[in-house]
Amino acid sequence: MKNLLDLLKDRYSERRFDPDKTVEDEKLELLLEAARVAPTASNRQAFKLYLLKGEKGQAIISNFNAPVHIVISGVAEEAWVRKKDSFNACELDIGIVGTHIMLEAEDLGLKTCMICAFDVTELQAGLNLPEEEYPILALAVGYPSEASRPAKKHTERKSLEDLVTVIE
């Protein structure tokens, strides 16, 4: 295992998966476990996971031709809500859950791409989601192809001076 900061710096969003390599069930279980242990506001765990594999999974979502997609839906009514301004933490929690999956995948030698560009209504229908569930995030998961490389945008980062304000 790399140290965490190196893993964070090395990971990038993959869009060219190896079509001939399937993701082992043992690794998929570890990804789902990483999601399960993710911190959520007040530990409400107001999300559901959908593991899409094979032809049926590809028929539901096919972004980047990944062998596996994990769709994370939210149940806003179950999420923690801040009383002062009614902020609902559901989508924030799902971002954390997705990050846990993404980093576990990287540690296992897999690549991922977080996807929010999907037709919500179509995905709700394809997954036959109950009315109270809303698909928020999908992750394409698989092994990188030989053409795999980070996009130019991956290496372009703002400086800490541009991002951090120190207040003492």
Secondary structure, DSSP 8 states (H G I E B T S, - for coil): ---HHHHHHH--B---B-TT----HHHHHHHHHHHHTS--GGG---EEEEEEEHHHHHHH--GGG-SEEEEEEE-GGGS-B-TTT--B-HHHHHHHHHHHHHHHHHHTT-EEEEE--S-HHHHHHHHT--TT-EEEEEEEEE-B-TT----HHHH----HHHH-----
